[in-house]
Amino acid sequence: MGTKKRHFLILDANILIDFCKCDRTIIKLICTYVGQIYLATPVLYEINEIDEGDCVELGIILVEPELWQVMIAAEKKGPLSFQDNLCLILAKEHGWACVTNDKPLRQKCEIEGVPIIWGIELICILVQSGGLPVEHARDIIVEIQKINPKYITDNIVEKAFKRLGVI
C-alpha cells in the first residue's frame, strides 16, 4: 500500500540527467507518489536531456530564482557550482529536500540543515510509496550505475537492493 505524498524535492543536474537517461517516466511517478519536484531554471538550462515542455509533461515545477538568490549563489566561493549553490539556497529557503549524489553539495546541505536524499534512495522511496514495482526499480538502479559508475558504487547498489528486498 502506498504512502501519502510527503516530500518537496529539488534535484541537482546530475540526478535529473541520470533519471532522464535511464527512464524519465520515473520523474512523473516521483511527483505522483513521493512528492513535488522543483527545478531551478539555471539547472534546466545547464543540461540537454530535458526542456521546459518536458518539465510540464513530467510534473516538474520550474523555479525562477529571485535576484538576491542569484547574487548570493554567484558570490559564493568553494567547491559548489553556481547551480549547486542555487539548489542549496532554494532548498533552505523553501524547506525542500535536496536530491543529490554530489559530496560537496551534500556536505553543505548537512551544514545548513537541509534534508538530503540520494538519487538511488529516491527510487527506493518510490517503490515503498507504491509507485514503482521492485523489478523495474532494480533495472533502473542497474542502469544508473552503468551511466554513473564513479559515483554509484557496488556498495550503494547493494544497500538499495537490500532496502528493496531483492538480495
C-alpha positions as CSV (number, residue, x, y, z in Angstrom):
1,M,0.0,0.0,0.0
2,G,1.4,3.4,-0.9
3,T,2.0,6.2,1.5
4,K,0.9,9.8,1.2
5,K,3.0,12.4,-0.7
6,R,5.2,14.0,1.9
7,H,8.3,15.4,0.3
8,F,9.1,18.6,-1.6
9,L,12.2,17.9,-3.6
10,I,14.8,19.9,-5.6
11,L,17.0,17.9,-7.9
12,D,20.5,18.8,-8.9
13,A,21.6,18.4,-12.6
14,N,23.3,15.0,-12.1
15,I,20.2,13.3,-10.6
16,L,18.0,14.7,-13.3
17,I,20.4,13.6,-16.1
18,D,20.6,10.1,-14.6
19,F,16.8,9.8,-14.4
20,C,16.3,11.1,-17.9
21,K,18.9,8.8,-19.4
22,C,17.6,5.6,-17.9
23,D,13.8,6.1,-17.6
24,R,12.3,9.6,-17.5
25,T,8.9,8.3,-16.6
26,I,10.1,7.7,-13.0
27,I,10.2,11.5,-12.6
28,K,6.4,11.7,-13.1
29,L,5.9,8.8,-10.8
30,I,8.0,10.5,-8.1
31,C,5.9,13.6,-8.5
32,T,2.7,11.5,-8.1
33,Y,3.8,9.1,-5.3
34,V,6.6,10.7,-3.4
35,G,6.5,14.5,-3.6
36,Q,6.6,17.5,-5.8
37,I,9.8,18.0,-7.8
38,Y,11.1,21.6,-8.2
39,L,13.9,22.5,-10.6
40,A,15.8,25.8,-10.7
41,T,15.7,27.2,-14.2
42,P,19.5,27.7,-14.3
43,V,19.8,24.0,-13.7
44,L,17.4,23.2,-16.5
45,Y,19.4,25.5,-18.9
46,E,22.6,23.7,-17.8
47,I,21.5,20.3,-19.3
48,N,20.4,19.0,-22.7
49,E,18.4,15.9,-21.6
50,I,15.2,17.8,-20.8
51,D,13.4,21.1,-21.7
52,E,10.6,23.2,-20.3
53,G,7.9,21.3,-22.2
54,D,9.3,18.0,-20.8
55,C,9.1,19.5,-17.3
56,V,5.5,20.4,-17.7
57,E,4.7,16.9,-19.0
58,L,6.6,15.2,-16.2
59,G,5.1,17.4,-13.4
60,I,8.3,19.3,-12.5
61,I,7.7,22.8,-11.3
62,L,10.3,25.2,-12.6
63,V,11.5,27.8,-10.2
64,E,13.0,31.1,-11.4
65,P,15.3,32.2,-8.6
66,E,14.9,35.7,-7.2
67,L,17.7,38.2,-7.9
68,W,19.0,38.1,-4.4
69,Q,19.3,34.3,-4.6
70,V,21.2,34.5,-7.9
71,M,23.6,37.1,-6.4
72,I,24.3,35.0,-3.3
73,A,24.9,31.9,-5.4
74,A,27.2,33.8,-7.8
75,E,29.2,35.3,-4.9
76,K,29.8,32.0,-3.1
77,K,33.3,30.6,-3.4
78,G,34.3,27.0,-2.9
79,P,33.6,23.5,-4.3
80,L,29.9,24.2,-5.4
81,S,28.9,25.3,-8.8
82,F,26.6,28.3,-9.2
83,Q,23.7,25.9,-10.0
84,D,24.5,23.7,-6.9
85,N,24.6,26.9,-4.7
86,L,21.2,27.8,-6.1
87,C,19.8,24.3,-5.3
88,L,21.1,24.7,-1.7
89,I,19.7,28.3,-1.3
90,L,16.3,27.3,-2.7
91,A,16.1,24.1,-0.6
92,K,16.9,26.0,2.5
93,E,14.5,28.9,1.7
94,H,11.6,26.7,1.0
95,G,12.2,23.7,3.3
96,W,12.8,21.3,0.4
97,A,14.9,18.2,0.5
98,C,17.9,18.3,-1.9
99,V,18.3,15.2,-4.0
100,T,21.9,14.8,-4.9
101,N,24.8,12.4,-5.0
102,D,27.3,15.2,-5.1
103,K,29.5,15.0,-2.0
104,P,30.3,18.8,-1.6
105,L,26.6,19.7,-2.1
106,R,25.6,17.0,0.4
107,Q,28.1,18.4,2.9
108,K,26.9,21.9,2.5
109,C,23.3,20.8,2.9
110,E,24.2,19.0,6.1
111,I,25.9,22.1,7.5
112,E,22.9,24.2,6.5
113,G,20.4,21.8,8.0
114,V,18.8,21.0,4.6
115,P,17.4,17.5,4.3
116,I,19.3,15.3,1.7
117,I,18.2,12.3,-0.3
118,W,20.4,10.2,-2.5
119,G,19.2,9.6,-6.1
120,I,19.0,5.8,-5.7
121,E,17.4,6.3,-2.3
122,L,14.6,8.3,-4.0
123,I,13.9,5.3,-6.3
124,C,13.6,3.1,-3.2
125,I,11.2,5.6,-1.6
126,L,9.2,5.5,-4.8
127,V,8.9,1.7,-4.6
128,Q,8.0,1.9,-0.9
129,S,5.3,4.5,-1.8
130,G,3.7,2.1,-4.2
131,G,4.7,3.9,-7.3
132,L,7.1,1.5,-8.9
133,P,7.4,-2.3,-9.0
134,V,10.6,-3.6,-7.3
135,E,11.8,-5.3,-10.6
136,H,11.6,-2.0,-12.5
137,A,13.4,-0.2,-9.7
138,R,16.2,-2.8,-9.8
139,D,16.6,-2.3,-13.6
140,I,16.7,1.5,-13.2
141,I,19.3,1.2,-10.4
142,V,21.5,-1.1,-12.5
143,E,21.2,1.3,-15.5
144,I,22.1,4.4,-13.4
145,Q,25.2,2.5,-12.1
146,K,26.2,1.8,-15.7
147,I,25.7,5.5,-16.6
148,N,27.5,6.8,-13.5
149,P,29.8,4.1,-12.1
150,K,32.2,6.5,-10.4
151,Y,29.5,7.7,-8.0
152,I,27.1,4.8,-7.9
153,T,29.3,2.1,-6.4
154,D,28.5,-1.5,-5.9
155,N,28.1,-0.7,-2.2
156,I,25.4,1.8,-2.9
157,V,23.6,-0.6,-5.2
158,E,23.8,-3.4,-2.7
159,K,22.3,-1.2,0.0
160,A,19.5,-0.2,-2.3
161,F,18.8,-3.8,-3.2
162,K,18.7,-4.8,0.4
163,R,16.3,-2.0,1.1
164,L,14.1,-3.2,-1.7
165,G,14.5,-6.9,-0.6
166,V,16.0,-8.1,-3.9
167,I,19.2,-9.6,-2.3
